[in-house]
Amino acid sequence: MADFLLVTDLDQTLLGDDKALIILNEMLEKKRREYDIKIVYCTGRSLKLYHQLNQVKPLLSPDALK
């Protein structure tokens, strides 16, 4: 598999359906281990607001946060 970079917004894109997020996280984590997929969250949130969100939502740790 070629190198893969997943870049996604958070609000109303990655977030919004908690059950689907859990399923997606499981799939992404497996592919991340197999293929070294990189994950980037591109958000308008401040770093402080991102960290607050990360306390209440099951977000995978990103390789980059923009």
N, C-alpha and C positions, 0 to 999 in steps of 0.2 A: 504494500500500500504506500502511496506517496505521502509525503509530509502533509499533515492536516492541521489547520488552525481554525478553531471555532470562535468567532467573535459575535457576541450577542449583547443587546441591551437587557436591562433587568425588568423594569416596570412595564407591565402589560405585554411583555415579549416572553422572557424566560419565566417570569412570575405571573400568577393569576390562577393556576390550577395546581394546588399542592400535591394531589395524587399523581398527576402527570409529571410533575417535577421530580418526585421520588423515583418513578420509573425511568425517566430520562437520566437522572444522576447515576442509577445503577448501570445503565447501558454505557454512558460516557466513561464512567470509572473503569469498566472492563476494557473498553477500547483504548482508553488512556494508557493502561498497563500494557496492552498488546502492541500498540502502534505509536506510543509516545505523542498522543494528540495534545496540543496546547489549547488552553481555554483562556479567553480574554473577555472580561466584562467591560463594555463600553457604556458608561452611564453618566447622566447629568447629576447624579448624587455626589455630595461631598464625601470625602473619605470617612468622616465621622458618621454620616448617615448610612453609608455602606456598611460600616462595622455594626451599627445598631440593627440594620436589616439582617445581617449575617447571624445575629444572636437569636432571631425568631424564625428564620427560614432556612431550610436545609440546602445551602448553597455549597457547591464544590469549591475548594480553594482554587482561585484562578492563577494562571501563570503570569498574568498581567492584569492590571486594573487601570482603565483610562477614563 
